[in-house]
Amino acid sequence: MAVRIGVVETLGAMKSMQAVTPLVDLIRKDPVNEVRLAAACSLASIGDKSAIYMLVIALRDPDKYVRFGAATALTMLGWEPPDIPMQAYYFIAKQEWENIPPLGEPANEPLLWALLDRDARVRAAAIDSLGALHTPFAKAACRITLSDPDPLVRKHAALTFSKCGIPLTMLPMGLSRRPRTKPSPYIAALLNLMFLGIGYNYLGYWFGFLLFQVFITINLMTIAVTGSALPLLVIPLMSVPYSILFALHAWYLAKKIPDL
């Protein structure tokens, strides 16, 4: 990948007109986001306006950095959006969300497209812009994004709910459909019972794996000192009461984690 990016950047620095077609093909086909971004930047450096068509298509690339590179390249090539929906796609690519609500209802479709973006921050910004439009599409979008898997998007959807013209009494029902993403208390307890410390690791606590390593190290050191494999059976049996306590503690910690 690094070699391909270096070659693409070199072609842009050379301003080789013969490189336009290969660079356009990279934007269309290359699976690596960074390569597509480098191709867009190199096309801007070369300055051949025949690349504009592909760069306009790249405004809807799945990757937000490629979209930004395409929008920047289009600006350098003197391109201007021909209509309001294309303006909205351009502003989405540039992350200039404040410029979208004044565009009015024609910006609905690009914003609904942005709600499918894999970046939660893009989806959150899109729902904010839809709320500022006050259109029927915004109402539907608010309801949908309340069940988004990312808590940031759900938060923005909840804050935008009243701006969309939806009664707040419908907010609890919308949030009730959200995916349950918190760690399972039962899995955390079982892991701590079976593998002391791994339950904490499952919950995201840094000391979980450290505790597990200490437990394993004690086993190995005891075997080394005694010269017998018997501790492999004795130590786990002796640690059962402690494992039960740690399992209950992991269960308690997991229950306290809010399900946002």
N, C-alpha and C positions, 0 to 999 in steps of 0.2 A: 504493500500500500504506500509506504513512504517513498519508494522509488517512483511510483506512478504520479504521486502528488508533485514530486520534484520535477519530473519531466513536464507536467502540465504547467507548473509555474514558470519553468524556463521558456516554454513556448510562448507564454504570455509576455514575458520580459523581452523576448526577441521580436514580438509583434509580427509573427509570421502569418501571413494571410492563408498560406497553405494548411495551417493548423486549425482553421475555423471549422471545417467539416468534421474532423476527428473529435474536436472538443464538443461540438454539438451532439455527436453520438454518445460521448461520455455522459453528458447531462441526461440524455434519454435512457441510457441502458446501464450505466455503471451501478453496481449494488452498494458501493461504499459512499456514504454521505460526504465525507471529506473530499473525495475525488470529484464529486459533482460540484461541490462548492468551489474547489480550486478551478474547475473548468469554467464556471460562471465568471469568476474574477478575471481569468485570463482572457476570456472573450471581451470583457469590458476594456482590458488593456489594449487588445488588438484594435478594437473600435470598428469592426465590420458590422454594419447594420443588418446584414443577412442573418445574423444570429438572433435578432429580436424575436422572431416567431417562437423559437425554442425557449428562449428566456421567459417569454410570457407564459408558456406552458409550465415552466418551472416555478412560477408563482404559486402553484398548487402542489408542489413537491411534498411528500410526507414529512420531510425534515425541515424544521423551522430555520436552521442555519442556511440550508440550500436556498430556501425561499428568500431569506434576507440577502444572500449574495446575488440572486437573480434580480431582485428589486433594485439593488444598488447598481448592478450592471446596466439595467434598463435606463436608470436615471443618467448614468454616464454616457449612454448612447443617444440621449435626447428623446427618449420615448415618453409619451404621455398617455394615460389611460383613456380609451375612446368612449367609455360609458361609465355610469355609476357603479354597476356591479364590479367592473374591472378595477375601478378606483378602490373599492372595498377590499378586493383581493390584494391589491398593491399595499394598502395600509396595513392589512393583516400581516403580509410578508415583512413589512418594515417595523412591525410591532408598534405602530402609531395608532393605538386604539382610540385616542381622544378625537381623531379626525373622522371616525366612522359614523357616530350617531347623527351628525348634521347631514349625512347623505340620505337619510330617510329610509322609507320602506324598501327601495331596491337593494339595500345592503343586507336584507334578511337572509337571502340564500347563501352568500359568502360566509356570514356568521354561523349559520346552521352547519355549513361545511366545516368551519373551524371547531365546532363542538365535537367533531369526531377525531380531532388531533390527538396524537399519542402523548403529547406534553400537557400535563394537568394545568400548568400556568396559562397556556394558550386557551384551554377550554374555560378556565375561570375568567380570563379577560373577555372571551367571547360572550359569556353569559351576562357580564356586566354591560357590555355594549348593547346586547339585545334588550336588556331591561331599560336602557336609556331610550330605545326606539318606541316603546309602548305600543307594540303591534300584536295582533293575534298570534303570530309566530312566536313572539317572546313568551306568551303564556304557556304554549306547548313546550317550549324549550326549558322553561323553569321547572315544569313538572318532571321532565325527563332527567334533567341534571341533578335533581334531588336524590336520584338513585345512582349517581356516578360512583364508581369504585374509589375515587380519591376524595379524602375529606376536605381538601382545599376547595375543590369544585363544589362540593355540597354546601360548604360554608358560604361561598359567593352566591350560589343559587338561593339559599335561604335569605340572605340579605337583599337579594334582588326581587324576592317573591312579591312584596307589596308594590314595587315599581311596575311589575308586570300586570298589575290590576287584578290579582288573584286574592280572594279573601284569606286573611291570615289563619282562619279556622281550618283551612285545608292544608296548612303546612305540616301538622303532625302526621296526617295520613300519607303525605308525600315522603316524608323522612322515614316513615316506617318501612318503606319498600327498599331502603338502602341495603347494600350487601353488608353482612356482618364480617368484619375483617379483624376483629381483635383475636389475640391468641387464645387457644382453648385452655381453660384451667385444668382440665382432665389430662390433656397431653403433657402439660408442664409438670403436673404431679407425677405422672407415670415415668417421664424421662428422669426426673430427680430420684425416683425410687429405684429405677433400673440402672441408671448411669449417673451417679451422684455429681451434681453440678450442671449437667447438660440441660436440665429443665430451666435453669436460670439463663443459660445461653439461648435457649429457644425464646425466652421472653425479651431478649435483647440486653441483658445485663452483662457487662464486660467481665465480671469475676466468675461467671459460670464455668467457662472452659478452664480457667485457672484452678478452680476448686476440683474439677475433674482430673486435671493433671496432677494435683497434689495427691489425690486419692490413689491414682495409678502408681505414682512414684513411691508412695508408702508401701504398696504391694510389692513392687519390684525390689526395693531396698531390703524389705524383710526377707524375700526369697534369697537375695544375694548374701545376707548375713547368716541365715539359717542353713542355706544350701539345700533347702527342701521346697517342693512345690505345694506343700500342705497349706501355707498361708493363702493360696489362691482360693481355698475353700473356707478357711477359718475367718480371715479378715472380712470377706463379704458378709458372712453370717453375723459377725460381731457388729458390723456397721448397719445392720437392718434397723435397729431403733433410731439411729441418727438419720438414715435414709427416709424413714417414715416422717420424721420431723421436718426434714428438708422438703419432702414431697408436699406436706401440708402447707409449708410456708410458700412454696411455688404456686400452689393452688390459690392461696390467699392473695398473693401479689397479682396473679392473672385476673382474679375477680375484680380487683381494684382498677384495672386498666379500663378507661372509658371506651365504649364502642361508638366512635364518632362517624 
